[in-house]
Amino acid sequence: MEKTALITGASRGIGRETAVKFWREGFRVAVNYQKSAEAAKELAAELNRLRPGSALAVQADVSKKDQVLSMVRQAEEALGPIEVLVNNAGIAQQKLFTDLTEEDWDRMFQVDVKGVFLCAQAVLPGMIRRKRGKIINISSMWGQVGASCEVHYSAAKGAVIAFTKALAQEVGPSHIQVNCVAPGVIATEMNGALPPEVLDALREETPLGVIGQPGDIAEAVWFLASPQADFITGQVLAPNGGLVL
C-alpha cells in the first residue's frame, strides 16, 4: 500500500528534490508551498501525469496554525494518512547582530521554529493513533556550531535540533521516530545569493572540496524515512562535506 509524505517548502531546492525522491520510492507526496504556486503545481501535475493521484500541491504559511491544519486536512483527504512529515520550509537572512530588528528575529522564529512545531503537532495525533510515523526536521550546520552574521538563523536552527531530541523522547513509546538533517553548504536558490567569492571560500573550507547538491540532502532525508532507520530517533544527520565535524 502506498504511503503519504508531506514535505513543506517543496516547490524548489531541497524540498522539491525530497518530494521527487519520495515519489520515486513509491510514496504519494503533498507538495507544500507558500508563494511559489506555479512551481509547486507544475511539479504535482508532472508527478500525477506519470502516476495519477500520487501528488497534491497545497498552499500554507507554516507559521499560521489555521493554514497548517487546512493543509494537513487537504493532504490526508486527497492522498491518505500522513506517514512521514518533512519539515523543510524555512527562511534565512544574513545581517549583523547589532542591525537585527525585533521583526527580523520574530519572523525567523515564526517560520523556522514555530512552523516545525505547528506541522508536527498537526500530524502527530494520527501518527499516535496508528502507532507509527516519522518526522524529519531540516536544521543546518549553523544550528550545530553557529555562524557570524546569522545569529537569529543559527539560534532558530539550533532550536530545531533541541526540539527534535525532546520530541523523539516523548513520542518514542508510540513507535514514532523524530530525526533531524543538518545540511552544509548546498547549491540552492537561497545560497545562490551569496557572492561568488564567499561560495569559493566555503568550497575550499569543505574537506571534500565541493558544494553539496539538493539531491544529497534528499537522500539523507529518505534514509531516515526508510525502514533501514527504524531504530534511529532523536539524531542529527549532517551531510556537510566535512565542513562541520
N, C-alpha and C positions, 0 to 999 in steps of 0.2 A: 504494500500500500504506500502511495506517495505521502511524504510528509511536507509540511509547510514551514518556510522560514520567512521571517520579517527582517528586512535589512533597512535600517534607517540611513538617510543620506545616500541613497543608492542610484542617483541619476548620473553620477560621474565618478572618476577616480577609484579609490579603494572600494567604495560601496558598490559601484557598478561591477567591477571585477568580481567582487564577492557574490553578488546576485547571479552573475553568469556562471560562476563556479558551482554554486549550489544547484542551479538549474541543470547543469551538465551532469551532476551527480544524481539527478532524478527528483529533486525537490520541486515543489511549487513555490514560487517566490513572490512576496509582496514587496514591491519596489517603492519605498517611501521617498518623497521629495518635498521640499518646501516651496521653492520658486521655479526650479528648472522643470516645468511641466512638460515641455516639448521633448526633452531628452529622456525623461522617465517614461513617458507614454510611447515614444518610439521604441525603447528597449522592450517594454512589456508587449507591444504589438509584434515585434520580431520574434520574441520567445513564444508567443501564442500562435504565430503563424507556423512555427516549427512543431509545436506541441500544444494543441488547443486546450485552453483552460488552465494553463500552467503558470500564468503570471498576472499580476494586477499592479498598476501604478496607483498609488494612493497618497494624497496630499496631507501633510500635517506639519505644523510647527511643533517640534518635540518639547518645547518649553511650555506649551499650553495643554493643560490637563484635558479639557473637553475635546481638543483636536486629537490627542493621543488615544483617548477612549474610542472616538469615532473611527480612527484609523484601524485599531485592533478589531473593532466590530466588523468593519467592511472587509478586512482581510480574512477573517475567520468565516464570514458568511459566504465569501466567494471561493475561498481556497481550502478551508478546513482549519482545524485547531492548530495554533502556532506551536510547533515543537522546538524551534530554535529562534531566538531573538539575537540579532547582531546590532548592538548599539554603536553605530558608526557616525551618525550625524554629529557635526561639531564645527566650531569656528576657531580661528587663530588670529593673533594680532601681535605685531612687534612694536613695542613702544617703551621708552624709558619709564621706569617705575615712577619717577617724580612727575611725569607727564600724564600718568593714568588718571582718568576721571572715575568717579563713582559709577557712572553709567557704563564705562568700559568693563569695570570689574563685575558689575551685576550681570551684564549681558553674557560675559564669558561663562559665569557660573550657571546662569539660566539655561543655556544651551548645552554646555559640555558636562554639567553635573546634574542639574535638575532634569534635563532630558533623559538621562540614563535612569534616574530614579522613577520618573513617570512611566517610561516604557516598560521597565522591569515590573513595576507594581501593576501595570495593566495586564500583563500576560501571566503573571505568577499564579493567580487563583486557578486558572485552568490547568496549568502545569502541576500544581499541588494536588488537584483532584485526580489527575491522571497518573500521578506519581512518576513523572518523567518530564524531561525538558532540559534545554541548555541555553544559557545566556552568556554571550561573549561580548565584552566591552572593549572598545578601541580606546586605548590611552595613548601614550607617547613616551619615547625615551626621556623627554624633558620632564615627564611626570616622575621618572625614576631619579634623575640627578639635577634637574633644574637648568634653566637657560637664562643668560643675561638678556635683558630687554623683552623677556616673555614671562615675567613673574606671575601674572594672573593666569596665563595659559598653563604654566608649569604647575601652579597650585591647583588648578582645576583638574588637570590630568593626574596629578598625584592623588586627588580626592577620588577619582575613578578607581585607582588601584586599591585604595583603602576600602571603598565601597564593595569592590569585587571580593576581597578577602572576607569581609564581615558577612556579606550576604551568602557566600558559599557555605559558611558555617551554619547559618540559620536554616537554609533550605536543603542542606545535605541529607537530613533524615527523610526528606521527601524524594530522594533519588534524583535531585536536580543539581546539575553542575554549573558553576559560575566561574568563568575564567576571563583573562584579560590578554590582549595583544598590545604590545607597546612598540610601534614601528619606529625605525630610524628615519633617515632622510629618504623620502620616496618621491619619485618623479610624478607629482600631481600638479593640478592647476594651482593649488594653494602654494606649493613650494616654487612653482614656476614664476612667481612674482619676485623671488629673491634675485638679486644681481648675479650675473654670471660668475663674477669673481668669488662671491660667497659660496655658490654651489661648487665651484672648483676647489675651494679650500676645504669644504666638507667632504668632498670626494677624496682628497688627499689625506684627510684625517681618518678616513674609514679604512681599517686594516685590509678589507677585501678590495679596496680601491674602486668601488662602483657606487652609484646611486641606485637605491632599490626601485623596483617596479611595483605598481599596484597589485599585479598578479602574485608577487612574493607574499604580500600580506593576505591576499585571498586564500592562498594555500595554507597559511598558518591558521587562519580562522576555520577553514574547512577541517583541518586536523582536529582542532578542539571540539568541533561539532560531530566528528565521526565516532563510530563505535570504538576505534582504537584509543580514544581519550576518555573512555567511560570511567576510569579510575583516577582521573585528573580533575581537581577542583581547587579553586582559590589561588591559582597560579598565574604568573605573568610570563608569557612567551614573548621574547624580544628579538624579532628579526630586524637587526640594525647593521649588519655587516661587520660587527665587532667594534663599532664606534663607542658603545657603552657596554662595559663588561662587569 
